[in-house]
């Protein structure tokens, strides 16, 4: 393990702490106190300590949960209130408004977004990250209780809340189908046997049954037949409510026996309702079956779902914010066999989508990349050290540091996820650095003729401070990551702490186990006994070292030119940072696509079901699609009748293209289906949005009035549609729905003794799917739903002369009861007008709002799109009463972008402070930090060349680069200072010697870090989109910085040395001998 020798190649003397005067002879180096000495002399104790670290790490690994990413969800609660038959206006004023007033008073509420649609109010409450979900839950329940007396008294059930992010994709989706059983039976099975068991699984936030068809008894009245008997819909409602009751009746007790009392007070079958007497006409009983059709049907006839194109029940399971995805899904899979046994043989329960399949695949890919990085790093060590024994020693640092880190991760409550495994993969190149520096220094003493034990004591004593400096300087880079705010800071906290723990353990191993092994395993072997490979690589390195020395001497003769180059790299770094496209997080391929479907605003439910089915059939024909679940109808997620949703599960990555090209292909298929649009977007591991939208990026408009909102929305959308940065933009403001407006002649109604309350009640009875009674069983409750037969015959005055006016003819069959008991047709006191109306009313913080979502054009970064939208909003000259705010991922991007530069500056400042403390100098830290611009150029050029934006992941890579590249400068500066102080060499000779002696460890540590990042940069497996920018930034930065800093660091060191000398001389002349304390020496300045 020889290196070329010249007059400066003798083993350097031990380095005292910088800034302190100390003399030491070569003979007493081994006796100097050092952190390594005790461990070198006690090999058994040291070995047992390392075994303990491994055991603790293995135990921690077995206990650690797995997840896609660290759990950083906002505390989010969704409150849903159902009021069948209520219009969006009624829902807003009678339900959403009172609830919003109470929710708005809750402390810690970050945002409140509500959607009021036909029969449903959904309020999404997002709280501050600092607020625990349990506290938020208590506040929400208290607010609901406070608002209860302001809500309608006839709500079918009080508002219900779920600890779930509505924009979060279900962790698992199940489909329940049957070729023989009716959908009402399937729904009942799902509701009574499946949903409750699934809800009991720890971590499950919400189990949603989609597709409607909750069993009910539907009473569909024939209006004219009812009027002919002089009866009204209200009389039917009252009769049913009186005939079907389930009330307590008491008990009776005698001297010997006691009895509970019950009666046949409940009607439970359609036949019993048909036979029910509702009135008498001419002495003859009138039964309900005489004026109505009674059958078992769905409680809500305006919901439907399909499983791979077949009618069925879709069961979506969402996790609680913060719950571990894999643990939740594993528990559900464990439960599925027992659930299947509780179902009839004709019912099939299948898994449609499982989020953990791709999560597990991504984790497996990162684990492979981690192992590959370990192998590559060990090979790098072997190439440079050319000895199996010498390679084994630093190689032991890798498993010790990585496995030991698992123990610390368990204590910190972390998980095995993509980011923590990325941290360990990157750490592979770091953890051997300290061991390399240690063994390389010890090897030089052995090659100089020292005995291994003495060489270990001397080498460890000399290099100990350098290793401590390297460790603290690298950890210093990670400190700003711990103070990042919002979701991004929470996300990378595990990454930073995991990496810091690995670095600390590796430093401890390098100061203890590495020198102990070196003293026992390393032997000096004469060169003539070495093999061919040893000599070949040795000669190659000698030629490289000689060439580097010659080049460095030339550089030192042209120092002004090199200083100019260093300033140029700084300027170029700033320029590249300004022009590189900036993004948030790379788009991942998770094997799942979610879609929102939208039809014209006046579409009927039946037509929407047909169009959605045609779309599903088209998508299932694509060979990359494994399954599709479909839902239409208002259910709390779908907010309007003309919207639906799809969840598309894809085949394994090996059998299909990447998700973004695939979405383009599926878009082309969907575009061929007439009358419906599909907005497809890939499901992501990181869900920043808490509002569902058609495109992945969102911003909101809020105004003080609905009219002002509509005007601003139209003006802004007109400009946004022309932006080349956006491939798609859409607003969820839908205010062109059809409304049948009943214009009552109040005078005529009053003359007949008919009140507006009676008219509203008659309309609700006829068209609101009114729940008029409840049938109680031991396992569930079922409703009796009242309605009127509807006609589809065209009206003579229909605007289109066709089907559009058909349903309005149903109003002709509505009769009311006048004050004298006569039947009064509604048409005699009211006219029906066709008007436009909002399909849903959105509120942001109690103000009318609209959510605009957008998609990026190919090759456009999120930063460019955000900037273009901001410019468009300014050009639209929106009134002051209208506010615009980015939501979800776009909002998080803005926050991250504003913090990027400060984060980088904070990392540099933290490192300067740490180095200044360690070196007791204000000059040397600047020399070391001068290496950073070259690393920045390399990283930015590599990202731009590979087509990657400067995302948050890439920024983390650049921050890590700051820690890596300064290690080379530390190695040079430490040895140059040592040579100046202990050997009395002039600065230039000292730096030449330091550069020559440290070339091998510098190249070794650089290539170790480089090859540790290569698997991330070149990985193409599941989830590689998230990992690649980190690896590319590190590889690109290291390649360029290594080439430049080997020459710029010596020049900058000498420039600052001359500056310090001149400053010292100036102070000496200025203060003279009168103030000796003020006349600092060159050594003090350094």
Secondary structure, DSSP 8 states (H G I E B T S, - for coil): ------TT-S-------TT------GGGTTTS--TTHHHHH-HHHHHHHHHHHHHHHHHHHHH--B-SS------EEEEEEE-TT--HHHHIIIIIHHHHHHHTT-TTEEEEEEEEETTEEEEEEEE-TTS-HHHHHHHHHHHHHHHGGGS-TT-SS--EEESS-TTS--SEEEEEE-SSS-HHHHHHHIIIIIHHHHHTSTTEEEEEEES---EEEEEEE-HHHHHHTT--HHHHHHHHHHHS------EEE-SS-EEE---S----SHHHHHT-EEEEETTEEEEHHHHEEEEEEES-TT-EEEETTEE-EEEEEEE-TT--HHHHHHHHHHHHHHHHHTS-TT-EEEEEEEHHHHHHHHHHHHHHHHHHHHHHHHHHHHHHH--HHHHHHHHHHHHHHHHHHHHHHHHHT--B-HHHHHHHHHHHHHHHHHHHHHHHHHHHHHHTT--HHHHHHHHHHHHHHHHHHHHHHHHHHHHHHHT--HHHHHHHHHHHHHHHHHHHHHHHHHHHHHHHHHHHH-----GGGS-HHHHHHHHHHHHHHHHHHHHHHHHHHTHHHHHHHHHHHHHHHHHHHHHS-B-SS-----SEEEEEEE--TT--HHHHHHHHHHHHHHHHTSTTEEEEEEEES-SSSS-STTEEEEEEEE--GGGS--HHHHHHHHHHHHHTSTT-EEEEEE--SS----S--SSSEEEEEE-SSHHHHHHHHHHHHHHHTT-TTEEEEEE-----EEEEEEEE-HHHHHHTT--HHHHHHHHHHHHS-EEEEEEE-SS-EEEEEEEE-------TT-TTSSGGGGGGGGGGG-EEE-TTS-EEEGGGTEEEEEEEE-SEEEEETTEEEEEEEEEE-TT--HHHHHHHHHHHHHHTT--TT-EEEEEHHHHHHHHHHHHHHHHHHHHHHHHHHHHHHHHT-SSHHHHHHTTHHHHHHHHHHHHHHTT--B-HHHHHHHHHHHHHHHHHHHHHHHHHHHHHHHS---HHHHHHHHHHHHHHHHHHHHHHHHHHHHHHHH--STTHHHHHHHHHHHHHHHHHHHHHHHHHHHHHHHHHHHHHHHHHHHHHHHHGGGGGGG---HHHH-
